[in-house]
Amino acid sequence: MSSDPLELKEQRAAYLARWEAVETIKAHELAAMTDEKVRQIIKLLRPFAPLPPNPLNGMGLVEQQAIFRRRKQ
């Protein structure tokens, strides 16, 4: 990798141009996406999303701290 300031500036400009092109393509793809396609993507990603906390399971932070305190005594 060269440390020539002019070459680094040109490389940065080329990188930014590529970045803008990718962002433009992504924006066009999102704008053209149908509701059905969005639903399909959400269904595919759902297994990777964290489960929302269940307030009815009694395992909030306060409850956990109370359990640990009882075990120490």
Secondary structure by P-SEA (a helix, b strand, c coil): ccccaaaaaaaaaaaaaaaaaaaaaaaaaaaaccaaaaaaaaaaacccccccccccccccaaaaaaaaaaaac
